[in-house]
Amino acid sequence: SGSQALCGSAVSYDAAQPGDLVCYVGHVGIYIGGGQIVNASTARTGIKTQSATYRSILTVRRVL
């Protein structure tokens, strides 16, 4: 997650587009629009969609 938080270009959360990486401390989700991300939650809960602001966002990155 640390390397992903440095790749591509930083964009503001307000300018996030589907496909952008939403980076948190120790975790990364993929923005899918409408204020939602898809991410690998835990081994028990698997892949889920949830609010992108469920925790503090470190950075949003656009990788082209």
CHARMM-style PDB file with segment names, atoms N, HN, CA, C and O in Angstrom:
ATOM      1  N   SER     1       0.823  -1.197   0.000  1.00  0.00      PROA
ATOM      2  CA  SER     1       0.000   0.000   0.000  1.00  0.00      PROA
ATOM      3  C   SER     1       0.867   1.261   0.000  1.00  0.00      PROA
ATOM      4  O   SER     1       0.477   2.288  -0.556  1.00  0.00      PROA
ATOM      5  N   GLY     2       2.040   1.178   0.625  1.00  0.00      PROA
ATOM      6  HN  GLY     2       2.357   0.344   1.077  1.00  0.00      PROA
ATOM      7  CA  GLY     2       2.924   2.340   0.654  1.00  0.00      PROA
ATOM      8  C   GLY     2       3.378   2.758  -0.725  1.00  0.00      PROA
ATOM      9  O   GLY     2       3.387   3.950  -1.032  1.00  0.00      PROA
ATOM     10  N   SER     3       3.755   1.808  -1.568  1.00  0.00      PROA
ATOM     11  HN  SER     3       3.747   0.840  -1.319  1.00  0.00      PROA
ATOM     12  CA  SER     3       4.179   2.119  -2.931  1.00  0.00      PROA
ATOM     13  C   SER     3       3.017   2.638  -3.768  1.00  0.00      PROA
ATOM     14  O   SER     3       3.195   3.543  -4.583  1.00  0.00      PROA
ATOM     15  N   GLN     4       1.840   2.077  -3.574  1.00  0.00      PROA
ATOM     16  HN  GLN     4       1.696   1.342  -2.911  1.00  0.00      PROA
ATOM     17  CA  GLN     4       0.676   2.521  -4.336  1.00  0.00      PROA
ATOM     18  C   GLN     4       0.295   3.953  -3.965  1.00  0.00      PROA
ATOM     19  O   GLN     4      -0.214   4.691  -4.809  1.00  0.00      PROA
ATOM     20  N   ALA     5       0.531   4.350  -2.733  1.00  0.00      PROA
ATOM     21  HN  ALA     5       0.944   3.751  -2.048  1.00  0.00      PROA
ATOM     22  CA  ALA     5       0.211   5.706  -2.297  1.00  0.00      PROA
ATOM     23  C   ALA     5       1.132   6.748  -2.921  1.00  0.00      PROA
ATOM     24  O   ALA     5       0.884   7.948  -2.802  1.00  0.00      PROA
ATOM     25  N   LEU     6       2.189   6.297  -3.581  1.00  0.00      PROA
ATOM     26  HN  LEU     6       2.391   5.322  -3.677  1.00  0.00      PROA
ATOM     27  CA  LEU     6       3.142   7.215  -4.215  1.00  0.00      PROA
ATOM     28  C   LEU     6       3.095   7.168  -5.741  1.00  0.00      PROA
ATOM     29  O   LEU     6       3.724   7.998  -6.397  1.00  0.00      PROA
ATOM     30  N   CYS     7       2.363   6.214  -6.318  1.00  0.00      PROA
ATOM     31  HN  CYS     7       1.852   5.539  -5.785  1.00  0.00      PROA
ATOM     32  CA  CYS     7       2.377   6.059  -7.772  1.00  0.00      PROA
ATOM     33  C   CYS     7       1.394   7.018  -8.436  1.00  0.00      PROA
ATOM     34  O   CYS     7       0.521   7.584  -7.778  1.00  0.00      PROA
ATOM     35  N   GLY     8       1.544   7.190  -9.722  1.00  0.00      PROA
ATOM     36  HN  GLY     8       2.253   6.730 -10.257  1.00  0.00      PROA
ATOM     37  CA  GLY     8       0.629   8.022 -10.491  1.00  0.00      PROA
ATOM     38  C   GLY     8       0.639   9.459 -10.028  1.00  0.00      PROA
ATOM     39  O   GLY     8       1.657   9.971  -9.561  1.00  0.00      PROA
ATOM     40  N   SER     9      -0.509  10.107 -10.162  1.00  0.00      PROA
ATOM     41  HN  SER     9      -1.336   9.692 -10.541  1.00  0.00      PROA
ATOM     42  CA  SER     9      -0.663  11.520  -9.792  1.00  0.00      PROA
ATOM     43  C   SER     9      -1.697  11.650  -8.693  1.00  0.00      PROA
ATOM     44  O   SER     9      -2.700  10.936  -8.677  1.00  0.00      PROA
ATOM     45  N   ALA    10      -1.442  12.568  -7.775  1.00  0.00      PROA
ATOM     46  HN  ALA    10      -0.628  13.148  -7.788  1.00  0.00      PROA
ATOM     47  CA  ALA    10      -2.413  12.839  -6.714  1.00  0.00      PROA
ATOM     48  C   ALA    10      -3.586  13.623  -7.285  1.00  0.00      PROA
ATOM     49  O   ALA    10      -3.394  14.534  -8.091  1.00  0.00      PROA
ATOM     50  N   VAL    11      -4.792  13.273  -6.872  1.00  0.00      PROA
ATOM     51  HN  VAL    11      -4.947  12.533  -6.217  1.00  0.00      PROA
ATOM     52  CA  VAL    11      -5.991  14.042  -7.200  1.00  0.00      PROA
ATOM     53  C   VAL    11      -6.779  14.232  -5.912  1.00  0.00      PROA
ATOM     54  O   VAL    11      -6.632  13.450  -4.972  1.00  0.00      PROA
ATOM     55  N   SER    12      -7.597  15.246  -5.864  1.00  0.00      PROA
ATOM     56  HN  SER    12      -7.716  15.881  -6.627  1.00  0.00      PROA
ATOM     57  CA  SER    12      -8.406  15.467  -4.665  1.00  0.00      PROA
ATOM     58  C   SER    12      -9.531  14.438  -4.619  1.00  0.00      PROA
ATOM     59  O   SER    12      -9.943  13.908  -5.651  1.00  0.00      PROA
ATOM     60  N   TYR    13     -10.014  14.166  -3.432  1.00  0.00      PROA
ATOM     61  HN  TYR    13      -9.679  14.596  -2.594  1.00  0.00      PROA
ATOM     62  CA  TYR    13     -11.131  13.228  -3.304  1.00  0.00      PROA
ATOM     63  C   TYR    13     -12.334  13.728  -4.093  1.00  0.00      PROA
ATOM     64  O   TYR    13     -13.054  12.932  -4.695  1.00  0.00      PROA
ATOM     65  N   ASP    14     -12.557  15.041  -4.095  1.00  0.00      PROA
ATOM     66  HN  ASP    14     -11.972  15.688  -3.606  1.00  0.00      PROA
ATOM     67  CA  ASP    14     -13.686  15.611  -4.837  1.00  0.00      PROA
ATOM     68  C   ASP    14     -13.581  15.380  -6.338  1.00  0.00      PROA
ATOM     69  O   ASP    14     -14.595  15.389  -7.036  1.00  0.00      PROA
ATOM     70  N   ALA    15     -12.358  15.173  -6.847  1.00  0.00      PROA
ATOM     71  HN  ALA    15     -11.534  15.165  -6.280  1.00  0.00      PROA
ATOM     72  CA  ALA    15     -12.140  14.942  -8.277  1.00  0.00      PROA
ATOM     73  C   ALA    15     -11.952  13.463  -8.602  1.00  0.00      PROA
ATOM     74  O   ALA    15     -11.640  13.121  -9.742  1.00  0.00      PROA
ATOM     75  N   ALA    16     -12.134  12.581  -7.622  1.00  0.00      PROA
ATOM     76  HN  ALA    16     -12.387  12.858  -6.695  1.00  0.00      PROA
ATOM     77  CA  ALA    16     -11.918  11.141  -7.836  1.00  0.00      PROA
ATOM     78  C   ALA    16     -12.840  10.605  -8.921  1.00  0.00      PROA
ATOM     79  O   ALA    16     -14.009  10.979  -9.013  1.00  0.00      PROA
ATOM     80  N   GLN    17     -12.279   9.714  -9.742  1.00  0.00      PROA
ATOM     81  HN  GLN    17     -11.330   9.410  -9.667  1.00  0.00      PROA
ATOM     82  CA  GLN    17     -13.025   9.060 -10.813  1.00  0.00      PROA
ATOM     83  C   GLN    17     -12.916   7.547 -10.623  1.00  0.00      PROA
ATOM     84  O   GLN    17     -11.965   7.059 -10.013  1.00  0.00      PROA
ATOM     85  N   PRO    18     -13.902   6.802 -11.153  1.00  0.00      PROA
ATOM     86  CA  PRO    18     -13.810   5.340 -11.062  1.00  0.00      PROA
ATOM     87  C   PRO    18     -12.465   4.844 -11.581  1.00  0.00      PROA
ATOM     88  O   PRO    18     -12.011   5.250 -12.651  1.00  0.00      PROA
ATOM     89  N   GLY    19     -11.841   3.969 -10.816  1.00  0.00      PROA
ATOM     90  HN  GLY    19     -12.210   3.639  -9.947  1.00  0.00      PROA
ATOM     91  CA  GLY    19     -10.531   3.427 -11.159  1.00  0.00      PROA
ATOM     92  C   GLY    19      -9.395   4.049 -10.367  1.00  0.00      PROA
ATOM     93  O   GLY    19      -8.308   3.475 -10.294  1.00  0.00      PROA
ATOM     94  N   ASP    20      -9.627   5.216  -9.771  1.00  0.00      PROA
ATOM     95  HN  ASP    20     -10.509   5.682  -9.830  1.00  0.00      PROA
ATOM     96  CA  ASP    20      -8.592   5.845  -8.947  1.00  0.00      PROA
ATOM     97  C   ASP    20      -8.362   5.013  -7.693  1.00  0.00      PROA
ATOM     98  O   ASP    20      -9.276   4.355  -7.197  1.00  0.00      PROA
ATOM     99  N   LEU    21      -7.136   5.047  -7.185  1.00  0.00      PROA
ATOM    100  HN  LEU    21      -6.393   5.581  -7.587  1.00  0.00      PROA
ATOM    101  CA  LEU    21      -6.793   4.355  -5.947  1.00  0.00      PROA
ATOM    102  C   LEU    21      -7.050   5.285  -4.769  1.00  0.00      PROA
ATOM    103  O   LEU    21      -6.594   6.428  -4.756  1.00  0.00      PROA
ATOM    104  N   VAL    22      -7.777   4.787  -3.789  1.00  0.00      PROA
ATOM    105  HN  VAL    22      -8.147   3.858  -3.799  1.00  0.00      PROA
ATOM    106  CA  VAL    22      -8.008   5.540  -2.561  1.00  0.00      PROA
ATOM    107  C   VAL    22      -7.136   4.884  -1.497  1.00  0.00      PROA
ATOM    108  O   VAL    22      -7.341   3.725  -1.136  1.00  0.00      PROA
ATOM    109  N   CYS    23      -6.159   5.641  -1.001  1.00  0.00      PROA
ATOM    110  HN  CYS    23      -5.991   6.582  -1.295  1.00  0.00      PROA
ATOM    111  CA  CYS    23      -5.147   5.080  -0.107  1.00  0.00      PROA
ATOM    112  C   CYS    23      -5.387   5.521   1.330  1.00  0.00      PROA
ATOM    113  O   CYS    23      -5.660   6.687   1.615  1.00  0.00      PROA
ATOM    114  N   TYR    24      -5.278   4.558   2.208  1.00  0.00      PROA
ATOM    115  HN  TYR    24      -5.057   3.610   1.976  1.00  0.00      PROA
ATOM    116  CA  TYR    24      -5.396   4.762   3.643  1.00  0.00      PROA
ATOM    117  C   TYR    24      -4.088   4.263   4.263  1.00  0.00      PROA
ATOM    118  O   TYR    24      -3.257   3.697   3.554  1.00  0.00      PROA
ATOM    119  N   VAL    25      -3.892   4.457   5.545  1.00  0.00      PROA
ATOM    120  HN  VAL    25      -4.567   4.917   6.121  1.00  0.00      PROA
ATOM    121  CA  VAL    25      -2.710   3.905   6.207  1.00  0.00      PROA
ATOM    122  C   VAL    25      -2.818   2.382   6.157  1.00  0.00      PROA
ATOM    123  O   VAL    25      -3.712   1.799   6.771  1.00  0.00      PROA
ATOM    124  N   GLY    26      -1.899   1.736   5.419  1.00  0.00      PROA
ATOM    125  HN  GLY    26      -1.172   2.209   4.920  1.00  0.00      PROA
ATOM    126  CA  GLY    26      -1.855   0.281   5.348  1.00  0.00      PROA
ATOM    127  C   GLY    26      -2.933  -0.390   4.519  1.00  0.00      PROA
ATOM    128  O   GLY    26      -3.111  -1.603   4.630  1.00  0.00      PROA
ATOM    129  N   HSD    27      -3.668   0.359   3.684  1.00  0.00      PROA
ATOM    130  HN  HSD    27      -3.524   1.344   3.594  1.00  0.00      PROA
ATOM    131  CA  HSD    27      -4.761  -0.241   2.916  1.00  0.00      PROA
ATOM    132  C   HSD    27      -5.038   0.595   1.668  1.00  0.00      PROA
ATOM    133  O   HSD    27      -4.793   1.802   1.659  1.00  0.00      PROA
ATOM    134  N   VAL    28      -5.547  -0.044   0.620  1.00  0.00      PROA
ATOM    135  HN  VAL    28      -5.747  -1.024   0.627  1.00  0.00      PROA
ATOM    136  CA  VAL    28      -5.904   0.640  -0.627  1.00  0.00      PROA
ATOM    137  C   VAL    28      -7.229   0.090  -1.136  1.00  0.00      PROA
ATOM    138  O   VAL    28      -7.461  -1.118  -1.101  1.00  0.00      PROA
ATOM    139  N   GLY    29      -8.091   0.971  -1.606  1.00  0.00      PROA
ATOM    140  HN  GLY    29      -7.903   1.953  -1.635  1.00  0.00      PROA
ATOM    141  CA  GLY    29      -9.332   0.585  -2.259  1.00  0.00      PROA
ATOM    142  C   GLY    29      -9.380   1.196  -3.647  1.00  0.00      PROA
ATOM    143  O   GLY    29      -8.604   2.100  -3.956  1.00  0.00      PROA
ATOM    144  N   ILE    30     -10.278   0.713  -4.479  1.00  0.00      PROA
ATOM    145  HN  ILE    30     -10.908  -0.022  -4.228  1.00  0.00      PROA
ATOM    146  CA  ILE    30     -10.455   1.248  -5.827  1.00  0.00      PROA
ATOM    147  C   ILE    30     -11.776   2.005  -5.860  1.00  0.00      PROA
ATOM    148  O   ILE    30     -12.833   1.455  -5.551  1.00  0.00      PROA
ATOM    149  N   TYR    31     -11.695   3.275  -6.239  1.00  0.00      PROA
ATOM    150  HN  TYR    31     -10.836   3.722  -6.490  1.00  0.00      PROA
ATOM    151  CA  TYR    31     -12.888   4.108  -6.288  1.00  0.00      PROA
ATOM    152  C   TYR    31     -13.803   3.630  -7.419  1.00  0.00      PROA
ATOM    153  O   TYR    31     -13.344   3.408  -8.539  1.00  0.00      PROA
ATOM    154  N   ILE    32     -15.096   3.474  -7.123  1.00  0.00      PROA
ATOM    155  HN  ILE    32     -15.469   3.655  -6.213  1.00  0.00      PROA
ATOM    156  CA  ILE    32     -16.040   3.011  -8.145  1.00  0.00      PROA
ATOM    157  C   ILE    32     -17.120   4.054  -8.450  1.00  0.00      PROA
ATOM    158  O   ILE    32     -18.048   3.788  -9.214  1.00  0.00      PROA
ATOM    159  N   GLY    33     -16.995   5.233  -7.853  1.00  0.00      PROA
ATOM    160  HN  GLY    33     -16.241   5.450  -7.232  1.00  0.00      PROA
ATOM    161  CA  GLY    33     -17.959   6.299  -8.077  1.00  0.00      PROA
ATOM    162  C   GLY    33     -18.991   6.368  -6.967  1.00  0.00      PROA
ATOM    163  O   GLY    33     -19.141   5.434  -6.179  1.00  0.00      PROA
ATOM    164  N   GLY    34     -19.694   7.480  -6.916  1.00  0.00      PROA
ATOM    165  HN  GLY    34     -19.572   8.238  -7.555  1.00  0.00      PROA
ATOM    166  CA  GLY    34     -20.757   7.655  -5.937  1.00  0.00      PROA
ATOM    167  C   GLY    34     -20.287   7.605  -4.491  1.00  0.00      PROA
ATOM    168  O   GLY    34     -21.065   7.265  -3.600  1.00  0.00      PROA
ATOM    169  N   GLY    35     -19.019   7.940  -4.246  1.00  0.00      PROA
ATOM    170  HN  GLY    35     -18.387   8.216  -4.970  1.00  0.00      PROA
ATOM    171  CA  GLY    35     -18.494   7.920  -2.894  1.00  0.00      PROA
ATOM    172  C   GLY    35     -18.186   6.529  -2.362  1.00  0.00      PROA
ATOM    173  O   GLY    35     -18.035   6.345  -1.154  1.00  0.00      PROA
ATOM    174  N   GLN    36     -18.091   5.542  -3.262  1.00  0.00      PROA
ATOM    175  HN  GLN    36     -18.213   5.691  -4.243  1.00  0.00      PROA
ATOM    176  CA  GLN    36     -17.878   4.145  -2.868  1.00  0.00      PROA
ATOM    177  C   GLN    36     -16.546   3.604  -3.387  1.00  0.00      PROA
ATOM    178  O   GLN    36     -16.038   4.039  -4.420  1.00  0.00      PROA
ATOM    179  N   ILE    37     -15.997   2.642  -2.641  1.00  0.00      PROA
ATOM    180  HN  ILE    37     -16.410   2.289  -1.801  1.00  0.00      PROA
ATOM    181  CA  ILE    37     -14.812   1.902  -3.074  1.00  0.00      PROA
ATOM    182  C   ILE    37     -15.128   0.416  -3.059  1.00  0.00      PROA
ATOM    183  O   ILE    37     -16.078  -0.030  -2.415  1.00  0.00      PROA
ATOM    184  N   VAL    38     -14.317  -0.333  -3.778  1.00  0.00      PROA
ATOM    185  HN  VAL    38     -13.546   0.029  -4.301  1.00  0.00      PROA
ATOM    186  CA  VAL    38     -14.311  -1.796  -3.671  1.00  0.00      PROA
ATOM    187  C   VAL    38     -12.938  -2.141  -3.106  1.00  0.00      PROA
ATOM    188  O   VAL    38     -11.922  -1.585  -3.523  1.00  0.00      PROA
ATOM    189  N   ASN    39     -12.925  -3.070  -2.149  1.00  0.00      PROA
ATOM    190  HN  ASN    39     -13.750  -3.522  -1.810  1.00  0.00      PROA
ATOM    191  CA  ASN    39     -11.650  -3.418  -1.523  1.00  0.00      PROA
ATOM    192  C   ASN    39     -11.700  -4.804  -0.927  1.00  0.00      PROA
ATOM    193  O   ASN    39     -12.770  -5.352  -0.662  1.00  0.00      PROA
ATOM    194  N   ALA    40     -10.505  -5.368  -0.721  1.00  0.00      PROA
ATOM    195  HN  ALA    40      -9.636  -4.923  -0.937  1.00  0.00      PROA
ATOM    196  CA  ALA    40     -10.374  -6.654  -0.046  1.00  0.00      PROA
ATOM    197  C   ALA    40     -10.391  -6.355   1.443  1.00  0.00      PROA
ATOM    198  O   ALA    40      -9.396  -5.890   1.999  1.00  0.00      PROA
ATOM    199  N   SER    41     -11.499  -6.616   2.077  1.00  0.00      PROA
ATOM    200  HN  SER    41     -12.307  -6.993   1.625  1.00  0.00      PROA
ATOM    201  CA  SER    41     -11.694  -6.238   3.468  1.00  0.00      PROA
ATOM    202  C   SER    41     -10.874  -7.118   4.417  1.00  0.00      PROA
ATOM    203  O   SER    41      -9.824  -6.699   4.904  1.00  0.00      PROA
ATOM    204  N   THR    42     -11.351  -8.323   4.675  1.00  0.00      PROA
ATOM    205  HN  THR    42     -12.204  -8.663   4.279  1.00  0.00      PROA
ATOM    206  CA  THR    42     -10.633  -9.287   5.523  1.00  0.00      PROA
ATOM    207  C   THR    42     -10.813 -10.669   4.919  1.00  0.00      PROA
ATOM    208  O   THR    42     -11.624 -10.850   4.010  1.00  0.00      PROA
ATOM    209  N   ALA    43     -10.070 -11.639   5.413  1.00  0.00      PROA
ATOM    210  HN  ALA    43      -9.411 -11.493   6.151  1.00  0.00      PROA
ATOM    211  CA  ALA    43     -10.218 -13.013   4.919  1.00  0.00      PROA
ATOM    212  C   ALA    43     -11.640 -13.519   5.181  1.00  0.00      PROA
ATOM    213  O   ALA    43     -12.179 -14.298   4.395  1.00  0.00      PROA
ATOM    214  N   ARG    44     -12.236 -13.079   6.274  1.00  0.00      PROA
ATOM    215  HN  ARG    44     -11.798 -12.446   6.913  1.00  0.00      PROA
ATOM    216  CA  ARG    44     -13.586 -13.533   6.627  1.00  0.00      PROA
ATOM    217  C   ARG    44     -14.659 -12.865   5.771  1.00  0.00      PROA
ATOM    218  O   ARG    44     -15.591 -13.531   5.321  1.00  0.00      PROA
ATOM    219  N   THR    45     -14.536 -11.551   5.541  1.00  0.00      PROA
ATOM    220  HN  THR    45     -13.778 -11.010   5.906  1.00  0.00      PROA
ATOM    221  CA  THR    45     -15.595 -10.840   4.815  1.00  0.00      PROA
ATOM    222  C   THR    45     -15.322 -10.715   3.320  1.00  0.00      PROA
ATOM    223  O   THR    45     -16.240 -10.420   2.554  1.00  0.00      PROA
ATOM    224  N   GLY    46     -14.078 -10.934   2.888  1.00  0.00      PROA
ATOM    225  HN  GLY    46     -13.333 -11.173   3.511  1.00  0.00      PROA
ATOM    226  CA  GLY    46     -13.754 -10.935   1.460  1.00  0.00      PROA
ATOM    227  C   GLY    46     -13.835  -9.563   0.806  1.00  0.00      PROA
ATOM    228  O   GLY    46     -13.584  -8.539   1.440  1.00  0.00      PROA
ATOM    229  N   ILE    47     -14.189  -9.564  -0.471  1.00  0.00      PROA
ATOM    230  HN  ILE    47     -14.393 -10.396  -0.987  1.00  0.00      PROA
ATOM    231  CA  ILE    47     -14.278  -8.341  -1.261  1.00  0.00      PROA
ATOM    232  C   ILE    47     -15.603  -7.656  -0.953  1.00  0.00      PROA
ATOM    233  O   ILE    47     -16.659  -8.289  -0.980  1.00  0.00      PROA
ATOM    234  N   LYS    48     -15.542  -6.346  -0.657  1.00  0.00      PROA
ATOM    235  HN  LYS    48     -14.685  -5.832  -0.634  1.00  0.00      PROA
ATOM    236  CA  LYS    48     -16.774  -5.612  -0.396  1.00  0.00      PROA
ATOM    237  C   LYS    48     -16.725  -4.212  -0.992  1.00  0.00      PROA
ATOM    238  O   LYS    48     -15.660  -3.682  -1.309  1.00  0.00      PROA
ATOM    239  N   THR    49     -17.890  -3.644  -1.129  1.00  0.00      PROA
ATOM    240  HN  THR    49     -18.755  -4.074  -0.872  1.00  0.00      PROA
ATOM    241  CA  THR    49     -17.995  -2.230  -1.471  1.00  0.00      PROA
ATOM    242  C   THR    49     -18.418  -1.498  -0.209  1.00  0.00      PROA
ATOM    243  O   THR    49     -19.183  -2.017   0.603  1.00  0.00      PROA
ATOM    244  N   GLN    50     -17.905  -0.284  -0.062  1.00  0.00      PROA
ATOM    245  HN  GLN    50     -17.283   0.137  -0.722  1.00  0.00      PROA
ATOM    246  CA  GLN    50     -18.268   0.515   1.104  1.00  0.00      PROA
ATOM    247  C   GLN    50     -17.922   1.964   0.840  1.00  0.00      PROA
ATOM    248  O   GLN    50     -17.297   2.289  -0.169  1.00  0.00      PROA
ATOM    249  N   SER    51     -18.325   2.826   1.741  1.00  0.00      PROA
ATOM    250  HN  SER    51     -18.832   2.562   2.561  1.00  0.00      PROA
ATOM    251  CA  SER    51     -18.050   4.247   1.616  1.00  0.00      PROA
ATOM    252  C   SER    51     -16.544   4.488   1.571  1.00  0.00      PROA
ATOM    253  O   SER    51     -15.790   3.890   2.338  1.00  0.00      PROA
ATOM    254  N   ALA    52     -16.119   5.357   0.677  1.00  0.00      PROA
ATOM    255  HN  ALA    52     -16.732   5.842   0.054  1.00  0.00      PROA
ATOM    256  CA  ALA    52     -14.694   5.688   0.572  1.00  0.00      PROA
ATOM    257  C   ALA    52     -14.205   6.414   1.809  1.00  0.00      PROA
ATOM    258  O   ALA    52     -13.008   6.410   2.094  1.00  0.00      PROA
ATOM    259  N   THR    53     -15.099   7.029   2.541  1.00  0.00      PROA
ATOM    260  HN  THR    53     -16.072   7.032   2.309  1.00  0.00      PROA
ATOM    261  CA  THR    53     -14.712   7.791   3.727  1.00  0.00      PROA
ATOM    262  C   THR    53     -14.922   7.002   5.012  1.00  0.00      PROA
ATOM    263  O   THR    53     -15.077   7.591   6.081  1.00  0.00      PROA
ATOM    264  N   TYR    54     -14.929   5.668   4.919  1.00  0.00      PROA
ATOM    265  HN  TYR    54     -14.803   5.189   4.050  1.00  0.00      PROA
ATOM    266  CA  TYR    54     -15.127   4.851   6.117  1.00  0.00      PROA
ATOM    267  C   TYR    54     -13.977   5.013   7.100  1.00  0.00      PROA
ATOM    268  O   TYR    54     -14.124   4.703   8.283  1.00  0.00      PROA
ATOM    269  N   ARG    55     -12.840   5.492   6.626  1.00  0.00      PROA
ATOM    270  HN  ARG    55     -12.720   5.743   5.665  1.00  0.00      PROA
ATOM    271  CA  ARG    55     -11.712   5.882   7.468  1.00  0.00      PROA
ATOM    272  C   ARG    55     -10.978   7.030   6.800  1.00  0.00      PROA
ATOM    273  O   ARG    55     -11.297   7.377   5.662  1.00  0.00      PROA
ATOM    274  N   SER    56     -10.016   7.623   7.466  1.00  0.00      PROA
ATOM    275  HN  SER    56      -9.757   7.341   8.390  1.00  0.00      PROA
ATOM    276  CA  SER    56      -9.320   8.794   6.939  1.00  0.00      PROA
ATOM    277  C   SER    56      -8.525   8.455   5.682  1.00  0.00      PROA
ATOM    278  O   SER    56      -7.713   7.529   5.679  1.00  0.00      PROA
ATOM    279  N   ILE    57      -8.765   9.209   4.627  1.00  0.00      PROA
ATOM    280  HN  ILE    57      -9.424   9.961   4.630  1.00  0.00      PROA
ATOM    281  CA  ILE    57      -8.070   9.015   3.355  1.00  0.00      PROA
ATOM    282  C   ILE    57      -6.709   9.700   3.417  1.00  0.00      PROA
ATOM    283  O   ILE    57      -6.607  10.874   3.772  1.00  0.00      PROA
ATOM    284  N   LEU    58      -5.670   8.953   3.068  1.00  0.00      PROA
ATOM    285  HN  LEU    58      -5.752   7.999   2.780  1.00  0.00      PROA
ATOM    286  CA  LEU    58      -4.321   9.507   3.009  1.00  0.00      PROA
ATOM    287  C   LEU    58      -4.127  10.284   1.706  1.00  0.00      PROA
ATOM    288  O   LEU    58      -3.673  11.428   1.709  1.00  0.00      PROA
ATOM    289  N   THR    59      -4.481   9.635   0.591  1.00  0.00      PROA
ATOM    290  HN  THR    59      -4.849   8.705   0.589  1.00  0.00      PROA
ATOM    291  CA  THR    59      -4.333  10.250  -0.727  1.00  0.00      PROA
ATOM    292  C   THR    59      -5.198   9.497  -1.732  1.00  0.00      PROA
ATOM    293  O   THR    59      -5.532   8.330  -1.526  1.00  0.00      PROA
ATOM    294  N   VAL    60      -5.550  10.163  -2.801  1.00  0.00      PROA
ATOM    295  HN  VAL    60      -5.279  11.111  -2.968  1.00  0.00      PROA
ATOM    296  CA  VAL    60      -6.214   9.532  -3.942  1.00  0.00      PROA
ATOM    297  C   VAL    60      -5.230   9.648  -5.105  1.00  0.00      PROA
ATOM    298  O   VAL    60      -4.699  10.723  -5.383  1.00  0.00      PROA
ATOM    299  N   ARG    61      -4.998   8.517  -5.780  1.00  0.00      PROA
ATOM    300  HN  ARG    61      -5.429   7.643  -5.554  1.00  0.00      PROA
ATOM    301  CA  ARG    61      -3.987   8.480  -6.840  1.00  0.00      PROA
ATOM    302  C   ARG    61      -4.628   8.043  -8.160  1.00  0.00      PROA
ATOM    303  O   ARG    61      -5.440   7.119  -8.197  1.00  0.00      PROA
ATOM    304  N   ARG    62      -4.248   8.720  -9.230  1.00  0.00      PROA
ATOM    305  HN  ARG    62      -3.588   9.471  -9.200  1.00  0.00      PROA
ATOM    306  CA  ARG    62      -4.695   8.345 -10.567  1.00  0.00      PROA
ATOM    307  C   ARG    62      -3.496   7.782 -11.315  1.00  0.00      PROA
ATOM    308  O   ARG    62      -2.492   8.468 -11.509  1.00  0.00      PROA
ATOM    309  N   VAL    63      -3.612   6.530 -11.732  1.00  0.00      PROA
ATOM    310  HN  VAL    63      -4.427   5.973 -11.574  1.00  0.00      PROA
ATOM    311  CA  VAL    63      -2.534   5.855 -12.448  1.00  0.00      PROA
ATOM    312  C   VAL    63      -3.004   5.632 -13.874  1.00  0.00      PROA
ATOM    313  O   VAL    63      -4.002   4.951 -14.110  1.00  0.00      PROA
ATOM    314  N   LEU    64      -2.279   6.211 -14.824  1.00  0.00      PROA
ATOM    315  HN  LEU    64      -1.468   6.764 -14.632  1.00  0.00      PROA
ATOM    316  CA  LEU    64      -2.677   6.081 -16.235  1.00  0.00      PROA
ATOM    317  C   LEU    64      -1.857   5.074 -16.953  1.00  0.00      PROA
ATOM    318  OT1 LEU    64      -2.063   4.845 -18.145  1.00  0.00      PROA
TER     319      LEU     64
END
